Amino acid sequence: MITPHHHHPELIRLAMGLAIAACGVAAFRWPRCFAGIAGTFTCWNQLDLTDRERLDRAVTARERAEGVNSAYGRYLGVAAIALASLEAVPGIPYVLPYALFCLAISAVTLRAYLQFHRATEQRVAPLVRRSPLTALPPVLIACIVASVVVAALLAADPHDRVSAIVVAGSTLVLGYIAARIAAAPALLLGDDPQYEYALDERLRMGRARNVAALACAPVFLLAAIAEPGLPERFGTLGTVAMAIVVAAFVVSLAGSILPLFGRLRVA
């Protein structure tokens, strides 16, 4: 059986390196979209001037409390370029740098929540129960679980075993981070509770779903590269695995993008 990705690993590594480096350049160009609040909003134009000013103040206060500013986006840019250089090392699995970059983005997101939690411990906590499933619905949880299972199945091929194990571990960690964010309590600064709560809800949903999409992405990439070169005895396994991860990636990506266009709901 022809195994194209076995015969041309240098092309895969080159493409992966360029893609990760491009992400690094983008993180430098739009740092707040990678490590701030701006990346979870597209609704400013839907608000009148007064409401937009209230939202701006709430966002500024939140960013100050989280302590995650544009510099973090640039740190991610440096990390991406450094990880891209790892693709030049033949002994390193080709998916590892991308999986580590996904982890780095999610780690900054989790750090923002932990810092905000400390900043608001002595402030206001609304007495409102909310379900983690609102931010991370069962269908996205199923996507993460399916991605982990497929990565574990791909480990049956000795050639891709190391990559599959690394990606499975990365997806598990990312899934845990998404769950932590989804379960985060609503903690407010107390200056403008209405907009702060609306902002908190949007951030919880946007960030949890973004991390879920990041969890599914490395497995999708691994399967896309590995499936054509699987031995014949794994042919059916590869076809099924590819169908599952494509569905999981598309659903998780849609789940992370569509909420950005919804109106901001202020109580």
ZIWOWO-V519203 format. One record per helix or strand of 2 or more residues. SS is the DSSP state (h for helix, s for strand). FROM is the first residue (numbers start at 0). TO is the last residue. Records with the same first field share a line. If there is no record, write none. Layout:
SS: FROM-TO  FROM-TO
//
This chain:
h: 3-6  8-28  30-34  37-39  43-45  48-65  69-87  95-118  131-134  137-153  157-181  192-228  231-260
s: 123-124  186-187
//
